[in-house]
């Protein structure tokens, strides 16, 4: 499916609008609790069941939960892209990284979509290791749209919009993800407010686009990139 056409349809549907807690699966213990990152649905037993569906993307189980949370949201396209329905036709590898080690200019970025050879990667700033899985899911929905070495202001506008729409969906399904003191949640709530403000004005992406254009990290980007020819 044409990526631009798909995202355009998403915007229309959406009233028209960027330490992991592991489990040991040995003997069961009665007082085992779900990490604060996960909705109550994601018990150790349930995570064990879904792990085979997602283990190809990386080693951190919070990514498995995040991808699973994209079900029943507008982020299904991104979920499928990460699982292999993308330009590389292989699962996207996801990692927490010190982004400043890639390039100091990226040190404060929340995440990066990256292409290396024929492989696609999503690197999430390691400061977000303790973020709620729902917020990570929204961020992944954004980064999964970056599938080649080209980027643009139009592409970032679409990606930020997707992120905001998905976060809005996730909060309706998993309101407990809205842990407002977390830095990634603060980002998501800021995007959600921009989305809502745009919807009220009848132009859902209007204020998100303004934020993209004012972002210093994007000042060298061209206006358009392949598949994203409208800003």
N, C-alpha and C positions, 0 to 999 in steps of 0.2 A: 504494500500500500504506500502511496506517495506520502512521505512524512509531513510535508506542509499541509496537504489536504486533510490528513488525519488530525493534526493539531487544530486546524481551522474548525473542524467539526467539534472537537473537544470544547473549544471556546464558545461555540454556539450552544452546545448542550449545557455548558456551565454559565448560563445566562449571559451567553456571548462572552471571557479573559483568557532560583541560582544559589581503670581496669574493667574490661569486659567480664561479666560474671558468667563463668563457665559452670557446667554441671558435671558431676560424676555420675555415670549411669550404672554404678555397681549396686551394692545393697541399698535399699530404700531407707530413708530416715524420716520419721513422722513429722519432724519440725522443719523440713525443707521448705523454703519460701521462694516466691518468684521475685527476681530482682526488680528494683524500682523502674528499670528501663522497660519492662514488659507489661502489657495488660494481663489481667488475671487469667485470661483464656490460655496464655502461653505457659503452661505448666511444664516441668521437666519432661514428663511423659509425652506431652503434645509436641514439644520441640524435637524430641527424639524421632517422632513419627515423620515430621516434615523435613528433617535434615537431609535425607537422600535427594529431595527435590532441588536443594539449593547449594549443596556442598561444593559444587564446581566453581562457585564464584569467589570463595575465600574460606578462611579458617575461623572467622569470628562469628559466633552464632547469632549475635545481634543483627547481622546482615540477613540471616535466614528469617528471623522474626520480622524485620523491616520489609523484606520482599513479600512475605506472606500477608502482611498488613495492607499491601497495595491491592489485594483482591477487593472487588466491589468498590473501587475508587476509579477516578479518571486516570490513575497511574498504571493501569493494566498494560498499556502500550509500553511504558518504560520497564515494567517488570518483565514482560516478554522479551524486550530488547536485551536486558541484562542476562536473561537465561539463554540467549543465543540467536534470537530473531533480530539480528542487526547486520550492518554492512560486512562485518567480519565472519558472520555465521558461526561464531563461537561465543561461549559465555564470557561476559565481561568480568575481569578480575577486580575485586574490591579490597582495598586495604586502608587501614589507618596509617598515616604517614606524617612525619615532620615535613611540611611542604617547603619550608625554607631551605631544606637540604637539596631540593630539586632546583630551586632558584629563589634567591632571597626576596625577589619581587612577589613570590607566592606565599610568603610566611604568614600573612594574616588572612589568606583566603580560607573559606570554609571547606571547599572541595575543588577538585580538578577532574575534568574528563580528559583522558590522555590516550593517544595512539602511539604505539611503538611497534614498528614493522606492520604486521597484519593483525596484531592483537590490540584489544581495547582494555583500558583500565579506568577505574574510578578511585582516586585517592582522596580520602576524607581526612581533614585536619585532625591530628591525634588528640587535640583538646576536646573533641566531641565524643571520646570513647564512652563517657558516662551519660550521653544524651538519651532521652527516651527513644525507643525504637521507632515510634511514629514520626518523630522529627527527622530521624535518619531516613525513613522511608520517603518523606517529602523531598529531602535533599537528593536522594537517589533518583527520584522521578525527574528532577531537573537534569542531573548529570548524564542520565542515559540518553538524552537527546543529542549529546555531543558525540558523534560517531566517526568523525574524520578529522584531519589536521586543520580544517578551516573553521573559523568562528567569526561572528559578526555581532553588531548591536541588535540586529533583527533576531538572530538566533538566541542571544541572551534574553531578549524580551520574551520570546516564546517560552524559553526554559524557566525563567523566573515566574511567568504566569502559570505554567504547569505546576511548579512547586507550590504556589499559593493555592491553586485549585485543589491539589491533592491534600494539602494540609487542612483545608476547610473540610474536605470529605472525611479525613481521618478523625478530626475532632467530633464529627457527628457520630462516628461509630465507636471511637475510643476516647471519650472526653478526658480520661485520666492521663492522656499523653500531654495535656497542657500544663506541664510543670514549669511555671512562669519564671522561676529563678534560673533555669538552665539557659546558657548562652545561645545554644542552637534554637531552642524554643522561642527565645526573644527574636531571633532572626525570622522564624516562621510567622510569628504573630505580627511582626512589622509588615511582612509581605501580604499577610491576610488583610490587614487594615488598608493597605494600598489597593488591593483587589476590591474590597468592599466600597471604598471611596469611589473607585472607577465605576463600579456597577451602579452606584447611586447617580452618577453623572451620565450613565448610559454608554460609557466607553470603558469596559472592565480593565483593559491593559493600559489605560492612559497614564496613571500615576506610576505604575511599574516601569513603563517605558521611560518616564522622566528620571526615575531613580537609576536606571541602567545608563542613560546618557550622561548622568552626573558622576558615575562611578569612576574613580581615578584608575582602577585596574583595567578598565576597558577603553581608555582614552586613545589607544593605538589601533583599535579594531576598526575594520571597514564597516560600512553601513549594512552590507548584505553578504551572504555566503550561500553555497549551493543548497537548495531546498528552502531557503529563507530569504525571499526576495521582496518582502514587504515589511516596512518598519512602521 
